[in-house]
Amino acid sequence: MTAHKSGDPTTLNRLYGRAKGKPLRAGQQGLVDNLLPRIAVPLEGPVTSEILFGDDRPMHFEIGFGGGEHMAGRADMLPNHGFIGAEPFINGVAQALTHVAGDNGAGTPLGNVRIHHGDALEVLARIPDDSLSFLYLLHPDPWPKARHAKRRMMNDGPVDMFAAKLKPGGEFRFGTDHAVYVRHALMVMQRHTDQFEWLCDKPQDFQVRPGGWPETRYENKARTVYGHEVWYFRYRRK
Ligand SMILES: C[S@@+](CC[C@H](N)C(=O)[O-])C[C@H]1O[C@@H](n2cnc3c(N)ncnc32)[C@H](O)[C@@H]1O
């Protein structure tokens, strides 16, 4: 597997999930209309720290942030870092905007988050190689049927792109509560050992949530409602 080469984004389409759910509440619609345009990732051109944040701060990217709890939690922890999140599901974007706005709009907004309402791989392709300090993929849609395996975000094309976009020493964090997906993901990552080192010495390293890894509502529900185990993986870009 060749490192440092971005995949062709046209062959990397992973946009299969739903884009819309329940109608947005008035407050959420207000944030989509007023806050989102102010913090949206530009729709074309390169995506760099300079362009988004006006300086060369460390950049984090979250693929499919869902309701945005993890992204906003990390951004709050690291106010001098820049966070980019992409999510095609508008209800998720609206939810994330409430976290970015702080206390549903009544608090102090997080100034270090930029959002793309759409496909993560389209934005990732526009980030120059060797730029990201952290990349997050948490509970990706499982596509559990074998005939849908190509739709999974964790596949050789996207993983090559993750490797290309991370700086050497940067970190790729992946989490899932899905037994089929975890086996698939480990198999894929096993093919990318020239690019990634799995930061794992003992089972607790993937069984216990690492520090600095805020829980999302989705993860909480997986654990408490469905009784799922959750697995956490940290990979360092070589
Ligand atoms: C199971 S949810 C998990 C959400 C969140 N990561 C969490 O852990 O709470 C998977 C999310 O990935 C999003 N997704 C699917 N395909 C995507 C793509 N190509 N780019 C960005 N997000 C995507 C879905 O819309 C959905 O919100």
The ligand as an SDF file (V2000), in Angstrom:
LIG
                    3D

 27 29  0  0  0  0  0  0  0  0999 V2000
  -24.1010    5.8040   13.4900 C   0  0  0  0  0  0  0  0  0  0  0  0
  -23.9190    7.4970   13.2520 S   0  0  0  0  0  0  0  0  0  0  0  0
  -22.6700    7.9430   14.4580 C   0  0  0  0  0  0  0  0  0  0  0  0
  -22.6160    9.4080   14.7230 C   0  0  0  0  0  0  0  0  0  0  0  0
  -21.4640    9.8930   15.6000 C   0  0  0  0  0  0  0  0  0  0  0  0
  -20.1810    9.6620   14.9750 N   0  0  0  0  0  0  0  0  0  0  0  0
  -21.4890    9.2870   16.9700 C   0  0  0  0  0  0  0  0  0  0  0  0
  -20.6190    8.4670   17.2810 O   0  0  0  0  0  0  0  0  0  0  0  0
  -22.3850    9.6470   17.7450 O   0  0  0  0  0  0  0  0  0  0  0  0
  -22.9950    7.5740   11.7310 C   0  0  0  0  0  0  0  0  0  0  0  0
  -23.0030    8.9370   11.0960 C   0  0  0  0  0  0  0  0  0  0  0  0
  -22.1720    8.9700    9.9460 O   0  0  0  0  0  0  0  0  0  0  0  0
  -22.7750    9.8570    9.0240 C   0  0  0  0  0  0  0  0  0  0  0  0
  -22.2210    9.6110    7.6710 N   0  0  0  0  0  0  0  0  0  0  0  0
  -22.5250    8.6120    6.8120 C   0  0  0  0  0  0  0  0  0  0  0  0
  -21.8450    8.7590    5.6620 N   0  0  0  0  0  0  0  0  0  0  0  0
  -21.0870    9.8860    5.7860 C   0  0  0  0  0  0  0  0  0  0  0  0
  -20.1810   10.5750    4.9400 C   0  0  0  0  0  0  0  0  0  0  0  0
  -19.8900   10.1370    3.7090 N   0  0  0  0  0  0  0  0  0  0  0  0
  -19.6100   11.7110    5.4000 N   0  0  0  0  0  0  0  0  0  0  0  0
  -19.8820   12.1770    6.6450 C   0  0  0  0  0  0  0  0  0  0  0  0
  -20.7270   11.5590    7.4950 N   0  0  0  0  0  0  0  0  0  0  0  0
  -21.3240   10.4280    7.0740 C   0  0  0  0  0  0  0  0  0  0  0  0
  -24.2530    9.5540    9.1520 C   0  0  0  0  0  0  0  0  0  0  0  0
  -25.0730   10.5930    8.6450 O   0  0  0  0  0  0  0  0  0  0  0  0
  -24.3860    9.3780   10.6600 C   0  0  0  0  0  0  0  0  0  0  0  0
  -24.7060   10.5710   11.3140 O   0  0  0  0  0  0  0  0  0  0  0  0
  1  2  1  0
  2  3  1  0
  2 10  1  0
  3  4  1  0
  4  5  1  0
  5  6  1  0
  5  7  1  0
  7  8  2  0
  7  9  1  0
 10 11  1  0
 11 12  1  0
 11 26  1  0
 12 13  1  0
 13 14  1  0
 13 24  1  0
 14 15  1  0
 14 23  1  0
 15 16  2  0
 16 17  1  0
 17 18  1  0
 17 23  2  0
 18 19  1  0
 18 20  2  0
 20 21  1  0
 21 22  2  0
 22 23  1  0
 24 25  1  0
 24 26  1  0
 26 27  1  0
M  CHG  2   2   1   9  -1
M  END
$$$$
